[in-house]
Amino acid sequence: MVAKSIGEYLRENGIKQTWLADRLDIPATTLNGIINGRAEMKADMFISICRILNVPPETFAKETETA
């Protein structure tokens, strides 16, 4: 799940959800809902997150391995 990967990225890099929410100009509760799978993330929101974090979209498109 892309949103979960974003949450992991934020934690691993010491970035607060409130910081990102401020830059996205959305309430922190909305961003938290997206990251925790309680709200839908639109494509334009995803692109904005990637731009703000200065990472390519592929960063969050991790494939799960199947055995």
C-alpha positions as CSV (number, residue, x, y, z in Angstrom):
1,M,0.0,0.0,0.0
2,V,1.4,3.3,-1.1
3,A,0.1,5.3,1.8
4,K,1.6,2.9,4.3
5,S,5.0,3.3,2.5
6,I,4.7,7.1,2.8
7,G,4.1,6.7,6.6
8,E,7.1,4.4,6.9
9,Y,9.2,6.9,4.9
10,L,8.2,9.8,7.2
11,R,9.1,7.7,10.3
12,E,12.4,6.5,8.9
13,N,13.4,10.1,8.0
14,G,12.2,11.8,11.1
15,I,9.6,13.8,9.3
16,K,6.5,14.8,11.2
17,Q,3.1,14.2,9.7
18,T,2.1,17.7,10.8
19,W,5.0,19.2,8.9
20,L,3.9,17.5,5.7
21,A,0.2,18.3,6.3
22,D,1.2,22.0,6.7
23,R,3.0,22.0,3.3
24,L,0.0,20.2,1.7
25,D,-2.3,22.7,3.2
26,I,-4.5,20.0,4.7
27,P,-5.4,19.2,8.3
28,A,-3.0,16.8,10.0
29,T,-5.9,14.5,10.8
30,T,-6.7,14.2,7.1
31,L,-3.1,13.2,6.3
32,N,-3.1,10.8,9.2
33,G,-6.3,9.2,7.9
34,I,-4.7,8.7,4.5
35,I,-1.5,7.2,5.9
36,N,-3.5,4.8,8.1
37,G,-5.8,3.8,5.4
38,R,-9.0,5.4,6.7
39,A,-9.2,8.0,3.9
40,E,-8.5,7.8,0.1
41,M,-5.4,9.4,-1.4
42,K,-6.1,11.0,-4.7
43,A,-3.4,11.0,-7.4
44,D,-2.8,14.7,-7.2
45,M,-2.2,14.4,-3.4
46,F,0.3,11.6,-4.1
47,I,2.2,13.7,-6.6
48,S,2.2,16.7,-4.2
49,I,3.7,14.5,-1.4
50,C,6.4,13.2,-3.7
51,R,7.3,16.8,-4.8
52,I,7.3,18.1,-1.2
53,L,9.5,15.2,0.0
54,N,11.6,15.5,-3.2
55,V,11.4,11.8,-4.0
56,P,10.3,10.0,-7.1
57,P,6.9,8.2,-7.0
58,E,8.7,4.9,-7.3
59,T,10.0,5.4,-3.8
60,F,6.6,4.4,-2.4
61,A,5.6,1.8,-5.0
62,K,7.3,-1.1,-3.3
63,E,6.3,-4.4,-4.7
64,T,5.7,-7.3,-2.3
65,E,7.6,-10.5,-3.1
66,T,5.7,-13.7,-3.5
67,A,7.4,-17.1,-2.8
